[in-house]
Amino acid sequence: GFKSYKSKVHIGQFDKYFNAITGLNGSGKSNIFDAICFVMGISSLSHMRASNLQELIFQNGKAEVKKANVSIIFTNTSNILDLGDEIIVTRTIYESKSKFLINGKNSTQKDIQNLFLSAGLNINNPHFLIMQGKVMKVVNMSGIDILGLLEEASGTSIYESKKDSSIKMINKKENKLIEVDRLLNEYVSPKLKQLN
């Protein structure tokens, strides 16, 4: 039920290092990548060439197919993540609502994104996936943008994300400390002086 795929289609098994998908124009090659983006919880629908979730359902949900369902299976035999030898991520849309599953358990989009972040993939990084027609943009990137691309590919960008999150938390804590100091100086200290 996803885009041009009316009925269930199984694609794989992929090679560990390199894969190529070939076919005639309109045969659904790009829709395979759109399905991967979809199940991985990418926030921007523009990556999937859609303006709303309904457009991802076969014939916009106007045919007898009313939902789209995509699952992706990862081998985890090296136990990169503590989720067993196989990790199955599933996303279903029905009536413009999304449902996510990790190994059959209800999950959120944030859970899916964190799953990939913990494996070193920031799926919402603009350099995560270079879609058709964007190759020239990459070729013309500035040095800083190319560095970002390399950081994403090498998996080091996850640490930048964690660093940013930690800095935000530290700033929140510092603001609370400032507020506590203010309350001590304005209210508690004068009362203590009165009691002495």
C-alpha positions in Angstrom: 0.0 0.0 0.0 3.0 2.4 -0.1 3.0 4.7 -3.1 3.1 2.6 -6.3 3.2 -0.7 -4.4 -0.4 -1.8 -4.1 0.3 -5.3 -2.6 3.1 -6.6 -0.4 6.6 -6.6 -2.0 9.7 -8.0 -0.4 13.0 -6.4 -1.4 16.4 -7.9 -0.3 18.6 -9.3 0.9 21.0 -6.4 0.5 24.7 -6.7 0.2 26.7 -5.5 3.2 28.8 -3.0 1.1 27.1 -2.0 -2.2 23.7 -2.3 -3.8 22.2 -1.0 -7.0 18.5 -0.7 -7.9 17.9 -0.6 -11.7 14.7 -0.4 -13.7 12.7 1.5 -16.3 11.4 5.0 -15.6 8.2 4.8 -13.5 9.0 1.2 -12.2 9.2 2.3 -8.6 13.0 2.7 -7.9 12.7 6.0 -6.2 9.7 4.7 -4.2 12.0 2.1 -2.6 14.1 5.0 -1.2 11.0 6.8 -0.2 9.8 3.7 1.7 13.2 3.6 3.5 12.9 7.3 4.5 9.3 6.7 5.6 10.0 3.7 7.9 13.1 5.4 9.3 10.9 8.2 10.6 12.4 11.1 8.5 10.5 14.2 9.5 10.5 16.0 6.2 7.9 14.7 3.7 9.8 16.5 0.9 12.4 13.7 1.1 9.6 11.3 0.1 8.3 13.7 -2.6 5.0 14.2 -0.8 3.1 17.1 0.8 1.1 15.0 3.2 0.9 11.5 4.6 -2.1 10.6 2.5 -0.1 10.9 -0.7 2.1 8.0 0.5 -0.8 5.6 0.3 -1.4 3.7 -3.0 -3.5 6.1 -5.2 -3.8 8.5 -2.3 -6.0 6.0 -0.4 -8.8 6.5 -3.0 -8.6 2.9 -4.2 -9.5 -0.1 -2.1 -6.1 0.2 -0.3 -6.6 2.5 2.7 -3.2 2.2 4.5 0.5 2.0 3.8 2.8 -0.3 5.8 6.6 -0.6 5.5 9.0 -2.7 7.5 12.7 -2.8 7.4 14.8 -5.6 8.9 18.3 -5.0 10.2 20.7 -7.8 11.2 22.2 -7.0 14.6 24.4 -10.1 15.1 27.3 -7.9 16.2 24.9 -6.5 18.9 25.5 -2.8 18.1 22.1 -2.3 19.8 20.8 -4.4 22.7 17.7 -5.6 20.8 18.5 -9.1 19.7 20.0 -10.5 16.5 17.4 -8.9 14.3 15.7 -5.4 14.6 12.4 -4.9 12.7 11.2 -1.4 12.4 7.7 -0.9 11.1 5.6 2.2 10.2 2.0 2.2 9.2 -0.1 5.1 8.1 -3.9 5.0 8.1 -6.2 8.1 7.9 -3.1 10.4 8.1 -2.0 8.9 11.4 1.4 7.1 11.9 2.1 4.1 14.0 5.7 3.0 14.7 6.9 -0.4 16.0 10.3 -1.7 17.0 10.3 -5.5 17.1 6.5 -5.5 17.4 6.4 -3.1 20.3 4.6 0.3 20.0 7.1 3.1 19.7 7.2 6.8 18.8 8.8 8.6 15.9 11.4 9.9 18.5 12.1 6.3 19.6 12.8 5.4 16.0 15.1 8.4 15.5 16.9 7.7 18.8 17.3 4.1 17.6 19.2 5.2 14.5 21.1 7.9 16.4 22.4 5.2 18.8 23.7 3.3 15.7 25.4 6.5 14.5 22.8 7.7 11.9 21.1 11.1 12.2 18.3 10.5 9.7 17.2 14.1 9.9 20.6 15.5 8.9 20.2 17.2 5.5 23.2 15.1 4.2 21.9 11.8 5.4 20.4 10.9 2.0 21.3 12.5 -1.3 18.3 12.2 -3.5 17.9 12.2 -7.3 18.7 15.7 -8.7 20.8 16.8 -5.6 24.2 15.4 -6.8 25.2 18.8 -8.3 24.3 20.5 -5.1 26.7 18.2 -3.2 29.4 18.8 -5.8 29.1 22.6 -5.3 29.1 22.4 -1.5 31.3 24.7 0.7 34.1 23.2 2.7 32.1 23.4 5.9 29.1 21.6 4.3 31.4 18.9 3.0 32.8 18.5 6.5 29.3 18.1 7.8 28.7 15.4 5.1 31.8 13.5 6.2 30.9 13.8 9.9 27.5 12.3 9.1 29.0 9.5 7.0 31.6 8.7 9.7 29.0 8.7 12.5 30.8 11.4 14.5 27.8 13.9 14.2 26.0 11.9 16.9 28.4 13.3 19.4 27.7 16.9 18.2 24.0 16.2 18.8 24.7 14.8 22.3 26.9 17.8 23.0 24.3 20.3 22.0 21.7 18.4 24.1 24.1 18.5 27.1 24.8 22.2 26.7 21.1 23.0 26.7 20.6 21.0 29.9 23.5 22.8 31.6 22.1 26.1 30.6 18.7 25.2 32.0 20.3 24.1 35.3 22.4 27.3 35.4 19.2 29.4 34.9 17.6 27.5 37.8 20.6 28.2 40.0 20.4 31.9 39.2 16.7 31.9 40.1 17.4 30.1 43.4 20.1 32.6 44.2 17.7 35.5 43.5 15.1 34.0 45.7 17.6 33.5 48.5 18.8 37.1 48.3 15.4 38.7 47.9 13.3 36.6 50.3 15.2 34.2 52.5 18.2 36.3 53.5 16.1 39.3 54.6 13.9 37.0 56.7 16.9 35.5 58.3 18.3 38.9 59.2 14.9 39.8 60.8 15.1 36.7 62.9 18.6 37.5 64.2 
